[in-house]
Amino acid sequence: MTRFGTPSMALGCDNDGWMDSRDVVVVGGGVIGLGVAWRCAQRGLTVTVVDDRPGRGASHAAAGMIAPVSEVTYGEETLLTLTMESARRWPGFAAELERASSHPIGHLREGSLAVALDADDNRALEALFRFQRSLGLDAERLTGSECRELEPALVPGVRGGVLVRGEQQVDNRATTAALLLACERAEVELVAARADEVRFVGDRVVGVAVGGEPIEAPVTVLAAGAWSGSLPGLPPGVLPPVRPVKGQILRLMSPGGGKDRLLQREVWGRVEGREAYLVPRASGEIVVGGTVEEQGFDTTVTVEGVRAMLTAAFTLVPGIDECELVEATAGLRPATPDNAPVLGPSALDGLVLATGHYRHGFLLLPVTADAVAEVVVSGQVPEEIRAFSIDRFTRAGAPA
Ligand SMILES: Cc1cc2nc3c(=O)[nH]c(=O)nc-3n(C[C@H](O)[C@H](O)[C@H](O)COP(=O)(O)OP(=O)(O)OC[C@H]3O[C@@H](n4cnc5c(N)ncnc54)[C@H](O)[C@@H]3O)c2cc1C
């Protein structure tokens, strides 16, 4: 077992010969596990994160959009309350994280623009706009020429659009790097290994086993992303109903880098019946995504996936053909039956859940980190996450 980072200050030795103990073990060092670990350490707890590849799960693939209004979906109004609250917290969270880590995370508030390329799409966009307005959300309907005034690189045939001012984005990889640095400075211990199984004393979870060694704590946080639904040792009724949903994604670089950016804001559209987006970074990088595939734990990048994304991006913004294709990769979104996360206490004492963030792990980072740390520190479940307890899946009549 390799350990790195700053060792916990709460070292001790119990009767079983365990060499150290801490207040909380976090299984999973993606954006969610690291966010929870950082917040717990800031509140005075000794924390260990266990992950053989921290920051390299879905968090490495993501686009980093923080766009609750553009991404609002029919039937997911409860989730909207959480996503809006988290987006509200993002500017403060970003500033605090950058201060704590001395690492910029590329937080931008340039807004997002959904566009329609034909009459059918424009009708669908109109329906989305009415839905957004019925929920009291701030969105503006634009004509095709107004869209092109804002984003001259859009294809001339654009029929109309919906603009959401102020929607945010972060650079996903810079954010996980900053979280790792902030955790290290807050003396979070990182154990570079996979947790093999959960450990119990009676019915109580007391940590995990790593390479045959116990890592023990009064509280264990399960934040293992798409792998959360299959951590060995937990009984089926306790495991959160999380499955992997594959997303392929591309990274392009504009010829002039950050100078003369092709796009100013996130652009969404539908091409060949599939949703596509382009997310421009200040550096000139453009992230193009993303496929949504039920393929289990497969992360193969396919010709069809890359073709579909490039076709969509080129159809929306023809000038991207000048860009360098820097990377094609795939990640596994941790999805639940209702597309909302599973947060808070589990059916077992000592086990807290922070998983199932599906398409919104970055968007939901601030609210998740704050609320789950509160559960760990005080045992109280904050109001904003009460609707996201695992109980909604275990009650009679719960969604399958
Ligand atoms: C293509 C794509 C685009 C996306 N775009 C966006 C976006 O624009 N905005 C947004 O908000 N979200 C986006 N998402 C979703 C977002 O990436 C996820 O919701 C988020 O990264 C989930 O974070 P996580 O920490 O739960 O999981 P992960 O980042 O997957 O981290 C889980 C970690 O757990 C570790 N682990 C697993 N099993 C064990 C074990 N047994 N022991 C120890 N460690 C273990 C893994 O190594 C991994 O590092 C996107 C996702 C994809 C795939």
The ligand as a MOL file (V3000), in Angstrom:
LIG
                    3D

  0  0  0     0  0            999 V3000
M  V30 BEGIN CTAB
M  V30 COUNTS 53 58 0 0 0
M  V30 BEGIN ATOM
M  V30 1 C -18.1990 12.8680 -20.6760 0
M  V30 2 C -18.6520 13.4500 -19.3620 0
M  V30 3 C -18.9710 14.8060 -19.2760 0
M  V30 4 C -19.4140 15.3590 -18.0640 0
M  V30 5 N -19.6780 16.6930 -17.9980 0
M  V30 6 C -20.0850 17.2320 -16.8110 0
M  V30 7 C -20.3290 18.6270 -16.7140 0
M  V30 8 O -20.1580 19.3870 -17.6710 0
M  V30 9 N -20.7600 19.1280 -15.5150 0
M  V30 10 C -20.9440 18.3200 -14.4220 0
M  V30 11 O -21.3490 18.8170 -13.3760 0
M  V30 12 N -20.7030 16.9900 -14.5020 0
M  V30 13 C -20.2860 16.4390 -15.6590 0
M  V30 14 N -20.0650 15.0950 -15.7520 0
M  V30 15 C -20.3660 14.2580 -14.5910 0
M  V30 16 C -19.2460 14.3060 -13.5820 0
M  V30 17 O -18.0260 14.0420 -14.2120 0
M  V30 18 C -19.4960 13.2620 -12.4780 0
M  V30 19 O -20.7860 13.4260 -11.9400 0
M  V30 20 C -18.4750 13.4220 -11.3700 0
M  V30 21 O -17.1590 13.4190 -11.8870 0
M  V30 22 C -18.6440 12.3240 -10.3360 0
M  V30 23 O -17.6200 12.4830 -9.3820 0
M  V30 24 P -17.2770 11.3150 -8.3960 0
M  V30 25 O -16.1760 11.8160 -7.5150 0
M  V30 26 O -18.5240 10.8190 -7.7640 0
M  V30 27 O -16.7830 10.1210 -9.3320 0
M  V30 28 P -15.3440 9.8690 -10.0780 0
M  V30 29 O -14.7430 11.1330 -10.5680 0
M  V30 30 O -15.5960 8.7970 -11.0360 0
M  V30 31 O -14.4580 9.3850 -8.8750 0
M  V30 32 C -14.6920 8.1460 -8.2440 0
M  V30 33 C -13.3570 7.6860 -7.7090 0
M  V30 34 O -13.5630 6.5310 -6.9080 0
M  V30 35 C -12.4420 5.7040 -7.0680 0
M  V30 36 N -12.8080 4.3580 -6.6440 0
M  V30 37 C -13.7110 3.5130 -7.1810 0
M  V30 38 N -13.7520 2.3620 -6.4920 0
M  V30 39 C -12.8650 2.4940 -5.4760 0
M  V30 40 C -12.4470 1.6400 -4.4300 0
M  V30 41 N -12.9380 0.4050 -4.2770 0
M  V30 42 N -11.4950 2.0820 -3.5710 0
M  V30 43 C -10.9700 3.3320 -3.7140 0
M  V30 44 N -11.3380 4.1800 -4.6890 0
M  V30 45 C -12.2630 3.7620 -5.5530 0
M  V30 46 C -12.0790 5.8070 -8.5470 0
M  V30 47 O -10.7130 5.4730 -8.7630 0
M  V30 48 C -12.3710 7.2880 -8.8170 0
M  V30 49 O -11.2080 8.0970 -8.7210 0
M  V30 50 C -19.5680 14.5240 -16.9320 0
M  V30 51 C -19.2070 13.1800 -16.9950 0
M  V30 52 C -18.7460 12.6430 -18.2020 0
M  V30 53 C -18.3280 11.1990 -18.2490 0
M  V30 END ATOM
M  V30 BEGIN BOND
M  V30 1 1 1 2
M  V30 2 1 2 3
M  V30 3 2 2 52
M  V30 4 2 3 4
M  V30 5 1 4 5
M  V30 6 1 4 50
M  V30 7 2 5 6
M  V30 8 1 6 7
M  V30 9 1 6 13
M  V30 10 2 7 8
M  V30 11 1 7 9
M  V30 12 1 9 10
M  V30 13 2 10 11
M  V30 14 1 10 12
M  V30 15 2 12 13
M  V30 16 1 13 14
M  V30 17 1 14 15
M  V30 18 1 14 50
M  V30 19 1 15 16
M  V30 20 1 16 17
M  V30 21 1 16 18
M  V30 22 1 18 19
M  V30 23 1 18 20
M  V30 24 1 20 21
M  V30 25 1 20 22
M  V30 26 1 22 23
M  V30 27 1 23 24
M  V30 28 2 24 25
M  V30 29 1 24 26
M  V30 30 1 24 27
M  V30 31 1 27 28
M  V30 32 2 28 29
M  V30 33 1 28 30
M  V30 34 1 28 31
M  V30 35 1 31 32
M  V30 36 1 32 33
M  V30 37 1 33 34
M  V30 38 1 33 48
M  V30 39 1 34 35
M  V30 40 1 35 36
M  V30 41 1 35 46
M  V30 42 1 36 37
M  V30 43 1 36 45
M  V30 44 2 37 38
M  V30 45 1 38 39
M  V30 46 1 39 40
M  V30 47 2 39 45
M  V30 48 1 40 41
M  V30 49 2 40 42
M  V30 50 1 42 43
M  V30 51 2 43 44
M  V30 52 1 44 45
M  V30 53 1 46 47
M  V30 54 1 46 48
M  V30 55 1 48 49
M  V30 56 2 50 51
M  V30 57 1 51 52
M  V30 58 1 52 53
M  V30 END BOND
M  V30 END CTAB
M  END
